[in-house]
Amino acid sequence: MGRADGLAARRDAGRATDPAFGRDYRIGFLDGRLEVFRMLAGVRKIVEDDD
């Protein structure tokens, strides 16, 4: 769930602070945000290479 929320840029504070699953949620969220960053960097590289 965290990864999907990271991809959508919507953090769920309740899940993030859950004592049992919060750590896994936050790691998944960060993984999703990093994937978005890498994707945008790839698109930026393609666009800049066309110039």
N, C-alpha and C positions, 0 to 999 in steps of 0.2 A: 504494500500500500504506500509506503514512503516514497519508493521510486516513482510510482505513477503520480503522486502528488508533486514530486520534484519536477517531473516533466511538465506538469500543468502549472507549475509555480504557485501552488496553493498549499501552504503548510497548515496542518491540523494541530493546533496547540494542545488539544486534549490527548491525542495520540503521542505527540512528542514528549509529553511529561508523564505518560503512563509508566508506573514503576516496573512493570513486567516487560513491556514491549517498546518503551520509549527510545532506548538506545538503538535498537534495530531499525525503528522507524526513522530516526534522525540520520543514520548511516544510509539508508535507502533514499531518503530525501536528497542528501548530498550527492549520491551517485546519479540521481536523475538530473540534478542541476548541472553536474559536470558533463553529462551527456549532451545537454542542450548547449552548453558552452562550446564543446568540441564540434558539434554540428554547425553552429553559427560561425566558428572559426574556419571550418571547411568551406562553407558558402562564401565567406569573405575572401578566402584565398582564390576561389574560382573566379569571383567577380573581379578581383584585382589583377589576376593573370590575363584577363581578356583585354585589359587596357593596352 
